[in-house]
Amino acid sequence: MRSLLLSLLLIIAVATAATADGITVSQSVDRSQIAYEDSLTFAVTLQWPGPQYAYRFDRPLEPSLQGLKVASFASSISSSGVGVDETTTKVYRFKLAPTAAGQARIEAIGISFVSYPDSIPGQLMTEPVNVTVARQLPVSEPGGSTWIWTLIVLGVAALGAVVLWLYLRSTRHKSVTEIELSPAQLALEQLVTAHRESAGDFKKFQSGLYKILNGFLSARFGIEVEALDDEGLNDAIDRTSLPERAKEKISEWLIAARKDKFRPVAAAPGEAIRLESEVRELFEKL
């Protein structure tokens, strides 16, 4: 009974937290002791006051592990409250599986970020976490019933192969377009590249944004931006099925970007980040 109680007490979340530049980071594991054949969930949580675009995290988290390996990974971001009361939470979740019995360890992770709107870089560090992994269960010795289990395994494998073949046969005629990105999704991917390649240069970012918006309107509505003046462009966008705010903002961004290609541009620090965040927010809703 005492051993059972001790085991239950050990199945707890191990969590610590640190704060830098308004961001709080914490990490946890759902269990501190696991069987060799089992797995655990390791979570890193970032929280800050303000909107989601207040900080950018360009590098993926790559935990250094001893006696463990990453089986799967997922992340999520959410906000609560509005205005000055808005709080954003970003969570990274790793499913970890043992690679050796004994004392396993998740080393401290460095998390790099850039703040908006001043583009000041920073870094947070998690704390290392230890996990105890039980010994691997012994493999049963071969016996007289081994051939029965072999037949069962072969039968299950054959059944799985048949099911897989039927599934592939039923889906092989599906159009490739079902997995292609929509014009809005493609624009979002191109926006990340333009932001990275501009390195904060507002004029360079404007040039990339002009190409992105041009491609979006051409792919979705057949509008050839280069052939239209500002008034014609406004009229063409106004006739699309886009929401009214999207029509207004895309026209505004395109005309400004087209003019900035041929004139000196003086922008405030962080202006490229602000504009990229505004464009991304709009296209995520299309």
C-alpha positions as CSV (number, residue, x, y, z in Angstrom):
1,M,0.0,0.0,0.0
2,R,2.8,2.4,0.9
3,S,4.6,1.6,-2.4
4,L,1.4,2.3,-4.3
5,L,1.0,5.7,-2.6
6,L,4.6,6.6,-3.4
7,S,4.1,5.7,-7.0
8,L,1.0,7.9,-7.2
9,L,2.8,10.8,-5.7
10,L,5.5,10.5,-8.2
11,I,3.0,10.8,-11.2
12,I,3.0,14.6,-11.0
13,A,3.9,17.5,-13.3
14,V,7.4,18.8,-12.8
15,A,7.3,22.5,-13.6
16,T,9.4,25.6,-13.2
17,A,9.2,29.1,-14.6
18,A,11.4,32.0,-15.7
19,T,10.6,35.5,-16.9
20,A,12.4,37.8,-19.4
21,D,11.2,41.0,-21.1
22,G,7.6,40.4,-20.1
23,I,7.5,36.7,-21.2
24,T,7.0,33.9,-18.7
25,V,8.4,30.4,-19.7
26,S,7.6,27.2,-17.8
27,Q,8.1,23.5,-18.6
28,S,6.4,20.4,-17.2
29,V,6.2,16.6,-17.7
30,D,3.1,14.7,-16.9
31,R,5.0,12.0,-15.2
32,S,8.4,11.7,-13.5
33,Q,8.5,7.9,-13.6
34,I,7.5,5.8,-16.6
35,A,7.8,2.3,-17.9
36,Y,10.3,1.6,-20.7
37,E,7.4,0.7,-23.0
38,D,5.4,3.9,-22.1
39,S,5.8,7.6,-23.1
40,L,5.4,11.0,-21.4
41,T,4.4,14.5,-22.4
42,F,6.8,17.3,-22.0
43,A,5.3,20.8,-22.4
44,V,7.0,24.2,-22.7
45,T,4.6,27.1,-22.1
46,L,5.2,30.8,-23.0
47,Q,2.9,33.5,-21.7
48,W,3.0,37.3,-22.2
49,P,0.7,40.3,-21.8
50,G,-0.5,41.6,-25.2
51,P,-1.4,40.2,-28.6
52,Q,0.0,37.2,-30.4
53,Y,2.1,39.3,-32.7
54,A,3.9,41.0,-29.8
55,Y,6.8,38.5,-30.0
56,R,8.1,36.3,-32.9
57,F,9.8,33.0,-32.4
58,D,11.6,32.1,-35.7
59,R,13.6,29.1,-34.5
60,P,11.9,25.7,-33.6
61,L,12.5,24.2,-30.2
62,E,15.0,21.4,-30.3
63,P,15.3,19.7,-26.9
64,S,18.5,17.9,-26.1
65,L,17.6,14.5,-24.6
66,Q,19.4,11.8,-22.7
67,G,17.7,8.4,-22.6
68,L,14.6,9.8,-24.5
69,K,13.6,10.5,-28.1
70,V,10.9,12.7,-29.6
71,A,8.0,10.6,-30.8
72,S,5.7,13.5,-31.9
73,F,5.4,17.3,-31.6
74,A,2.6,19.8,-31.6
75,S,2.2,23.5,-30.8
76,S,-0.7,25.9,-30.1
77,I,-1.3,29.6,-29.4
78,S,-4.3,31.3,-27.9
79,S,-5.3,34.7,-26.4
80,S,-7.7,35.8,-23.7
81,G,-9.0,39.2,-22.8
82,V,-9.0,42.3,-24.9
83,G,-7.0,45.6,-25.0
84,V,-4.7,46.1,-22.1
85,D,-6.1,42.9,-20.5
86,E,-5.1,40.7,-23.4
87,T,-2.9,37.7,-22.5
88,T,-1.3,35.3,-25.0
89,T,-0.3,31.7,-24.3
90,K,1.9,29.6,-26.6
91,V,2.4,25.9,-25.8
92,Y,4.9,23.4,-27.3
93,R,4.1,19.7,-26.6
94,F,6.6,16.9,-27.1
95,K,5.7,13.2,-26.8
96,L,8.9,11.5,-25.5
97,A,9.6,7.8,-25.6
98,P,12.5,6.1,-23.7
99,T,15.6,4.8,-25.4
100,A,17.3,3.4,-22.3
101,A,16.3,2.4,-18.8
102,G,17.5,4.4,-15.8
103,Q,17.8,8.1,-15.3
104,A,16.7,10.1,-18.4
105,R,17.1,13.8,-18.7
106,I,15.7,16.7,-20.7
107,E,18.3,19.4,-20.9
108,A,17.6,23.2,-20.6
109,I,16.3,24.7,-23.8
110,G,17.2,28.1,-25.2
111,I,14.2,30.0,-26.7
112,S,15.1,33.0,-28.9
113,F,12.5,35.7,-29.7
114,V,12.2,39.2,-31.2
115,S,9.9,41.8,-29.7
116,Y,7.5,44.0,-31.6
117,P,7.7,46.8,-32.6
118,D,11.3,47.6,-31.7
119,S,12.8,44.3,-33.1
120,I,14.9,43.7,-30.0
121,P,16.1,40.1,-29.7
122,G,16.0,38.2,-26.5
123,Q,16.3,34.7,-25.1
124,L,14.7,32.6,-22.4
125,M,16.0,29.4,-20.8
126,T,14.0,26.4,-19.4
127,E,15.2,24.3,-16.5
128,P,16.5,20.8,-17.0
129,V,14.1,17.9,-16.0
130,N,15.0,14.4,-14.8
131,V,12.8,11.4,-15.5
132,T,13.2,7.8,-14.2
133,V,12.6,5.0,-16.8
134,A,11.9,1.5,-15.5
135,R,13.7,-1.6,-16.9
136,Q,12.4,-3.1,-20.1
137,L,10.1,-6.0,-19.7
138,P,11.8,-9.4,-20.5
139,V,10.9,-10.9,-23.8
140,S,9.1,-14.3,-23.4
141,E,11.2,-17.3,-24.2
142,P,10.2,-19.3,-27.4
143,G,7.7,-22.0,-26.6
144,G,5.4,-24.5,-28.2
145,S,2.8,-21.8,-29.1
146,T,5.2,-19.5,-30.9
147,W,4.0,-20.7,-34.3
148,I,0.4,-19.8,-33.4
149,W,1.4,-16.2,-32.6
150,T,3.5,-16.1,-35.8
151,L,0.4,-17.0,-37.8
152,I,-1.7,-14.4,-36.0
153,V,0.9,-11.7,-36.7
154,L,1.1,-12.7,-40.3
155,G,-2.7,-12.7,-40.6
156,V,-3.0,-9.2,-39.1
157,A,-0.2,-8.0,-41.4
158,A,-2.0,-9.5,-44.5
159,L,-5.3,-7.9,-43.4
160,G,-3.6,-4.5,-42.9
161,A,-2.0,-4.8,-46.4
162,V,-5.4,-5.5,-48.0
163,V,-7.0,-2.6,-46.2
164,L,-4.2,-0.3,-47.2
165,W,-4.5,-1.4,-50.9
166,L,-8.2,-0.8,-50.9
167,Y,-7.7,2.7,-49.4
168,L,-5.0,3.6,-51.9
169,R,-7.2,2.3,-54.8
170,S,-10.1,4.4,-53.6
171,T,-8.1,7.6,-53.4
172,R,-5.7,7.3,-56.3
173,H,-8.0,9.1,-58.6
174,K,-8.5,12.2,-56.4
175,S,-7.3,15.4,-57.9
176,V,-3.9,16.7,-56.9
177,T,-5.5,20.1,-56.3
178,E,-7.0,18.7,-53.0
179,I,-3.6,19.1,-51.3
180,E,-2.5,22.3,-53.1
181,L,-2.4,25.5,-51.1
182,S,-5.1,28.1,-51.7
183,P,-4.0,31.5,-52.9
184,A,-4.4,32.9,-49.4
185,Q,-2.3,30.1,-47.8
186,L,0.4,30.5,-50.5
187,A,0.5,34.2,-49.8
188,L,1.0,33.5,-46.1
189,E,4.0,31.2,-46.9
190,Q,5.5,33.8,-49.2
191,L,5.0,36.5,-46.5
192,V,7.2,34.5,-44.1
193,T,10.0,34.3,-46.7
194,A,9.7,38.0,-47.6
195,H,9.9,39.0,-44.0
196,R,13.0,36.9,-43.4
197,E,14.8,38.0,-46.6
198,S,14.1,41.7,-45.9
199,A,15.8,41.5,-42.5
200,G,13.9,44.6,-41.3
201,D,14.6,46.7,-44.5
202,F,11.1,48.3,-45.1
203,K,11.7,49.1,-48.7
204,K,12.9,45.6,-49.5
205,F,9.9,44.2,-47.6
206,Q,7.5,46.4,-49.6
207,S,9.0,45.1,-52.9
208,G,8.3,41.5,-51.7
209,L,4.8,42.4,-50.5
210,Y,3.9,43.9,-53.9
211,K,4.8,40.6,-55.6
212,I,2.8,38.6,-53.0
213,L,-0.4,40.7,-53.3
214,N,0.0,40.8,-57.1
215,G,0.2,37.0,-57.2
216,F,-2.8,36.6,-54.9
217,L,-5.1,38.8,-56.9
218,S,-4.0,37.1,-60.2
219,A,-4.5,33.6,-58.9
220,R,-7.8,34.1,-57.1
221,F,-9.5,36.7,-59.3
222,G,-7.5,37.0,-62.5
223,I,-6.6,40.6,-61.8
224,E,-3.5,41.8,-63.6
225,V,-2.2,44.5,-61.3
226,E,0.6,45.7,-63.7
227,A,-1.9,46.6,-66.3
228,L,-4.0,48.9,-64.1
229,D,-3.5,52.4,-62.7
230,D,-4.4,53.2,-59.1
231,E,-8.1,54.0,-59.9
232,G,-8.5,50.9,-62.1
233,L,-6.9,48.8,-59.4
234,N,-9.3,50.1,-56.8
235,D,-12.3,49.4,-59.0
236,A,-11.1,45.8,-59.9
237,I,-10.6,44.9,-56.2
238,D,-13.9,46.5,-55.2
239,R,-15.7,44.1,-57.7
240,T,-14.2,41.0,-56.0
241,S,-15.9,38.9,-53.3
242,L,-13.4,39.9,-50.6
243,P,-14.7,41.3,-47.3
244,E,-14.9,45.1,-47.4
245,R,-11.9,45.6,-45.0
246,A,-9.8,43.2,-47.1
247,K,-10.6,45.2,-50.2
248,E,-9.6,48.4,-48.6
249,K,-6.4,47.1,-47.0
250,I,-5.1,45.2,-50.1
251,S,-5.7,48.3,-52.3
252,E,-3.9,50.5,-49.8
253,W,-0.9,48.1,-49.4
254,L,-0.6,47.5,-53.2
255,I,-0.7,51.2,-54.2
256,A,1.8,52.2,-51.4
257,A,4.2,49.3,-52.3
258,R,4.0,50.2,-56.0
259,K,5.0,53.8,-55.2
260,D,7.7,52.8,-52.7
261,K,9.5,50.9,-55.5
262,F,10.4,54.2,-57.2
263,R,11.0,56.6,-54.3
264,P,13.2,56.9,-51.2
265,V,11.5,55.3,-48.2
266,A,12.0,56.5,-44.6
267,A,10.3,54.1,-42.2
268,A,10.3,54.0,-38.4
269,P,12.1,51.1,-36.7
270,G,10.0,48.0,-36.6
271,E,7.7,49.2,-39.4
272,A,8.3,46.1,-41.5
273,I,7.4,43.9,-38.6
274,R,4.2,45.9,-37.9
275,L,3.1,45.7,-41.6
276,E,4.0,42.0,-41.9
277,S,1.9,41.2,-38.8
278,E,-1.1,43.3,-40.1
279,V,-0.9,41.5,-43.5
280,R,-0.6,38.1,-41.9
281,E,-3.6,38.7,-39.6
282,L,-5.8,39.7,-42.6
283,F,-4.8,36.7,-44.8
284,E,-5.3,34.2,-41.9
285,K,-9.0,35.2,-42.0
286,L,-9.5,34.8,-45.8
